[in-house]
Amino acid sequence: MQTNQINDEPDLASMGLRERKKLIRLQRIVAAARLLFIDKGFNTTTIQDIAAEADVGLGTLYLYAKSKEDLLVLVFKDDILKMIDESYAAISPGAPLMDQLMAFFDCHINYHLKDQALSRIVLKELSFSTTEQRRRDIDQIMNSTYAKLMKLIERARRDGRLDKEMYTGTMAWSTFALYYHLLQGFLCGFHTEEEFRKSLRNALAALLT
């Protein structure tokens, strides 16, 4: 079975020869794509470039990604999942819910600040699941995000730090929607970073009260 979950660091010794070869090949493709996307740029990098850098044939590459866009999501999915976990770990459990949410999203913002041009492209592709593979990758990212947000909201409600009556799933979705909408505006140059963070805090305050 094909796998793209390279962030789990599987034990190669416990895998069969065929599965081990497939995983190693995938790691080589992902490493090559990451290098080219960062150094050469997404728009100017071709599938042929990636295949050549990874030393695989085009047919082999297409077994792992049907398009350059799918490959982009595949490359950065593990980075984003790691960032989500780190964002959650950075939260102070006893802080007000507003501060917890801002700490969570601050880590997201700092991640996208590292390469805003590439982040614009990644977010664009995350917004459209045109293939089954991309849909699975996007679902994994969003499920991780919503799970973390729902934990924060449920803990705040349990500890008596949230009085507003709203379904937890709806509140989690709404907080992320506010962040994502403002992030798109920031990455497109409609807001400064300061305006972005201030608008996000104000929008979250309106939602929570």
C-alpha positions in Angstrom: 0.0 0.0 0.0 1.4 3.4 -0.9 2.1 5.7 2.0 3.0 9.3 2.3 3.2 9.6 6.0 7.0 10.0 6.2 6.8 12.1 9.4 6.0 9.0 11.5 9.6 7.8 11.0 8.7 4.1 10.4 11.1 1.3 11.3 12.6 0.4 7.9 14.0 -2.9 9.3 10.5 -4.1 10.1 9.2 -3.4 6.6 9.2 -5.7 3.6 11.7 -5.0 0.9 9.1 -3.7 -1.5 7.5 -1.3 1.1 11.0 -0.2 2.2 12.0 0.7 -1.4 8.7 2.6 -1.9 9.2 4.6 1.2 12.8 5.5 0.4 11.8 6.5 -3.1 9.0 8.7 -1.7 11.4 10.3 0.7 13.8 11.1 -2.2 11.0 12.6 -4.2 9.7 14.8 -1.4 13.3 15.9 -0.5 13.9 16.8 -4.2 10.6 18.7 -4.5 11.2 20.6 -1.3 14.7 21.7 -2.4 13.5 22.9 -5.8 10.4 24.6 -4.6 12.4 26.6 -2.1 15.5 27.3 -4.2 14.0 27.6 -7.7 10.4 28.6 -6.9 7.2 26.6 -7.4 6.2 28.3 -10.7 9.5 27.7 -12.4 10.0 24.1 -11.1 8.7 21.4 -13.4 7.7 17.8 -12.7 10.6 16.8 -15.0 13.0 18.9 -12.7 11.8 17.0 -9.7 12.0 13.6 -11.3 15.6 14.4 -12.4 16.6 15.7 -9.0 15.1 12.6 -7.3 16.6 10.3 -9.9 13.3 8.6 -10.7 11.3 8.3 -13.9 8.3 10.4 -14.6 6.0 7.4 -14.4 7.4 6.5 -11.0 6.9 10.0 -9.7 3.3 10.0 -10.9 2.6 7.0 -8.7 3.1 9.3 -5.7 1.7 12.5 -7.0 -0.6 13.2 -9.9 0.4 16.8 -10.3 2.9 19.4 -9.2 0.2 20.9 -7.0 -0.5 17.5 -5.3 3.3 17.2 -4.7 3.4 20.7 -3.2 0.8 19.7 -0.6 2.5 16.4 0.0 5.8 18.1 0.6 4.5 20.6 3.1 1.9 18.5 4.8 4.3 17.0 7.3 5.7 20.5 8.1 2.3 21.9 8.7 1.2 18.9 10.9 4.4 19.4 12.9 3.7 23.1 13.2 0.2 22.4 14.4 1.5 20.1 17.2 4.1 22.7 18.2 1.4 25.5 18.2 -0.7 23.5 20.6 2.3 22.6 22.8 3.2 26.3 23.1 -0.1 27.1 24.8 -0.3 27.8 28.6 -3.1 25.6 29.9 -4.2 28.1 32.6 -4.3 31.1 30.3 -7.6 32.7 29.2 -9.1 31.1 26.1 -8.4 34.2 24.0 -4.7 34.1 24.9 -4.6 30.4 24.2 -6.2 30.8 20.7 -3.8 33.7 19.9 -0.8 31.6 21.0 -2.0 28.8 18.8 -2.5 31.1 15.8 0.7 33.1 16.5 2.7 30.0 15.8 0.8 29.5 12.5 1.5 33.1 11.5 5.2 32.8 12.3 5.4 29.7 10.2 3.9 31.5 7.2 6.1 34.5 7.7 9.2 32.5 6.8 8.3 32.4 3.1 5.2 34.4 2.3 5.3 33.8 -1.4 5.5 30.0 -1.0 2.8 30.1 1.7 0.4 31.9 -0.7 0.8 29.0 -3.2 0.5 26.3 -0.5 -2.7 27.9 0.9 -4.2 28.2 -2.6 -3.7 24.5 -3.2 -4.9 23.6 0.3 -8.2 25.4 -0.6 -9.0 23.2 -3.5 -9.0 19.4 -3.2 -9.2 18.5 -6.9 -7.7 15.0 -6.5 -8.3 12.2 -4.0 -4.7 12.3 -2.8 -4.9 16.1 -2.1 -8.3 15.6 -0.4 -6.8 13.1 2.0 -3.8 15.3 2.8 -6.0 18.3 3.4 -8.4 16.3 5.6 -5.4 15.2 7.7 -4.3 18.8 8.2 -7.8 20.1 8.9 -8.7 17.2 11.3 -5.6 17.9 13.3 -6.3 21.6 13.5 -9.9 21.2 14.5 -9.0 18.5 17.1 -6.6 20.9 18.8 -9.1 23.8 18.7 -11.9 21.7 20.1 -9.6 20.6 23.0 -8.9 24.2 23.9 -12.6 25.1 23.8 -13.8 22.1 25.7 -11.1 22.6 28.4 -12.1 26.3 28.8 -15.7 25.4 29.1 -15.0 22.6 31.6 -12.8 25.0 33.7 -15.5 27.7 33.7 -13.5 30.1 31.4 -16.1 30.0 28.6 -19.7 30.8 29.2 -21.0 31.3 25.7 -23.3 28.6 24.5 -22.2 27.3 21.2 -21.6 23.9 19.8 -17.8 23.2 20.2 -17.4 22.1 16.6 -19.0 25.3 15.3 -16.8 27.4 17.5 -13.7 25.6 16.4 -14.6 25.9 12.8 -15.5 29.6 13.2 -12.2 30.5 15.0 -10.2 28.8 12.2 -12.3 30.5 9.5 -11.6 33.9 11.0 -7.9 33.2 11.1 -7.8 31.7 7.6 -9.7 34.6 6.0 -7.4 37.2 7.6 -4.3 35.2 6.8 -5.2 35.2 3.1 -5.6 38.9 3.2 -2.3 39.4 4.9 -0.4 37.1 2.5 -2.0 39.0 -0.4 -0.8 42.3 1.0 -4.1 43.7 2.2 -3.0 43.9 5.8 0.2 44.6 7.6 1.3 42.0 10.2 0.3 44.3 13.0 -3.1 44.9 11.5 -3.5 41.1 10.9 -2.8 40.2 14.5 -5.0 43.0 15.9 -7.9 42.1 13.6 -7.6 38.5 14.5 -7.8 39.2 18.2 -10.7 41.6 17.8 -12.6 39.0 15.6 -12.0 36.2 18.1 -13.1 38.5 21.0 -16.4 39.2 19.1 -16.9 35.4 18.6 -16.2 34.5 22.2 -18.5 37.1 23.8 
